[in-house]
Amino acid sequence: MRDLRHTLLLFFAALLSLTMWSHPAQSASSENQAKKGASKPIVINSTTLEADNKKKTVTFTGDVEAQMDNFAVYCHKMVVYFEEAPEKKGSGETATKIDKIVATGDVKIVRAEGGVATGKKAVYYQLDEKLVLTGKPVVKQGNNFVEGDRITLFLKEDRSVVESLQDKKVRAVIFPGQVKGQGLDRGK
């Protein structure tokens, strides 16, 4: 039971770090709040939750809803993959870190300030701070949107790449004078 609680806490920390792509200024603020212990809770609802320490996964299935202060993820299934790091000296405990989070099945990521990203699959890579949307991905902000076969958000670099396969083309609809950037205003 202790391992399950530890794993779930790490999962929540990883989801919190995922919010960095939504608004860098708020991320720094959230980071400072977390250090001070004043961070707001993340609430995840699903039909089932399965923790498998042998496979190093935590799986949420059935109408998954992950709600945070300024960010929400909706999908059919969310799998968190974690790794065990070497034991810290003198602590007697093995540290666990998130490798990646995979959301599948009508994925919808919504910011409280506006902006929606959708696709059939979203993969967040913790180490690289990269989010990859596939399966008819679309990123919208107001009337502006961009779509392709794969949308990659490089969160550390504050940039994105939209790709299409073979003879298809990327499509962007931008209304001048509205939101700047790739479709999700990131607070700039």
N, C-alpha and C positions, 0 to 999 in steps of 0.2 A: 504494500500500500504506500509506503514511503517513497519508493521508486516512481510510482504513478504520480504522486503529488509533485515530486521534483520535476518529472518530465513535463507535466502540465504547466508548471510555473515557467519553465524554459520556453515552452511553446508560446505562452502569453507574451514573454519578453521578445520573442522573435516577431510576433505579430505587431507589437508596438514599434519595433524597428522598421517594419514594413511601412508604417505611416510616414516615414521620412520622405517618400516620394511625393506625398501630397502637398507638403508645404515646408520647405527647409527652415524657415524662421521658427515655425512652431515646433519643428523637430528638435532644434537646439533647446528650446524652452522646455519641451517634454523631457528631454534628456536631463536637464538640470533639475526638473521636478522629480524625476525618478531617482536621481542621486540623493535628493533631500527626502525621499520617501513620500512625496505628495502626488505621485502619479495616480490617475484615475483608473478604475478597474476596466478590464476587457471582459465582456460577457459573450460567451459562445453557447449557442443553442443548437442542438441537433437531435435527431431521433435516437442515434446510438453513438457511443464513444468506445473505441477499443484501443488499449495500450498494449503493445507487443514489444517487450524489452529485448527478446531474442532478435527480432527483425529491426529493432530500434526505430519503431514507428508509433505514432498516435494517429488514429483514424477517426474522423467525425463523419457520419453519414446521415442522410435524410434531412432535407431542408436546413442546411447549415447556414447559420447566421452568426457572424463575428462582428460585434458592435463595440466600437471604441468612441472616444470623445469626439473626434472629427472625421471618422472613417468607418466604413462598413463593408464587409465582404459577404456576398450571398452565393451559394453554390449547392450542388447535390452532395459532393464529397470533398473533404479536405484531409490530406495526409501530410503529417509532419515527420520528416526524416531527421534523426539526430545521431550524433557521434559522441563517443566517450573520450574525453581527454585524459591524459595521465593524471594520476592522483596528486593533489596538492600536498606538499610536505607538511606533516604534522596535523592535517585536517582529518585524515581517516576516511575521507569521502572522495569519490570519483566525480570529476566535473563532467557535465554534459553540455554540448553545444548543438545548436540547430544547424543542419546542413542545408536543407531546402524545405519549402512548403509547396505542395501541389494541390491546387483547387481545380475540380473538374465538374462539368455538367452545368451549363447555363450560368457561367461565372459572371457576376456583376460586382464591380467595385465602385462605391459611391462616396464622394467627399461631402461633408456637411456644407462646405462653402460653394458647392456646385462642382460639376464635373463627374463624368461616368465613364468607366472602362468596362467593356464586355467582351466575351469570347467563350469558347467551349472549354478552354483550359488556360490556367495561369500558373506559372512556376516562378517562385521567388527563391533566388540563390543568395543565402545569407552572406557568405564570404565575399562574393563579388558585388553585393548590393545591386542585384539586377533582377528585373521583373520581365518575364517573357509571356506575352499573350498570343495564343494561337486559336485556330478554329473560328474563322471569320471575325477576327478582333476589330473592335472599333473603339476609339477614344474620342469623347465628346466634351465640349465646354460650350454651353449656350447653344447657338446654332452652328458653331464650328465643329468639324469632325475630320478625322483621318481614319482610313481603313486600308487593309492589305491582308496578306496571308500570315504575317508575323510582325508583331510590334514589340520591340525590346526597349525598355526604359532602363538606362544606365544611371542609377540614382546618385552614385558618388560624383559622376561627371556632369549631372544635370543636363543630359542629352537623351535623345531617343532615335531609333532607327526603325523605319517602316519598310518592310520588304514584301514583294509579291513573287509568286512562282511563275516560271516559264514565260508565256506570252501575255500574262496579265499585267496590269499596271496598278500602282498605288493610287489611291484616290483621296484627295484632300479638298474639303469645302471650307473656305475661310471668308468670313464677312469682315472686310476692312473696318477698322475703328472699334472692333470689339476686343476679344481676348487675343493676346500675343502668344506665340510659341506653338507647341506641337498639338494643341487641342486641350490640354489640361493646364490651366494657369497654375503655376507653382509658386505664386506669391511674388513674382517679379514685376 
